[in-house]
């Protein structure tokens, strides 16, 4: 396999997507874990945790997509 070949580009893209999916799944697990108490009992503290969980999920999505895009742009632009 040569650098710049279609197979090489496919492997690079696959690894970038794999890292992004792992990052998103970690944020999703943490966010859902924080949102769970609001389903069990409704009070101010659990509502605060639910909002924190939603924020963590949104920030993780933005972070994962931005990192994946920047890695994709840096690596595959030069090939």
C-alpha angles and dihedrals in degrees: 000000000000126000109262096023119133090251091053092049090049092052091048091050091047092052092047091051091046092055092047092051091050091051092048092048093051091051091046093052093048092045094049090046089056092045095052098082090059089061092052100043130009113221138121095270095051090046089054091050090049091053090047089051092051091049091049091051093049094045091047091052092050092045094048094048093046093049092046092049094048093048091047091048094047098045104037098037091068097046 
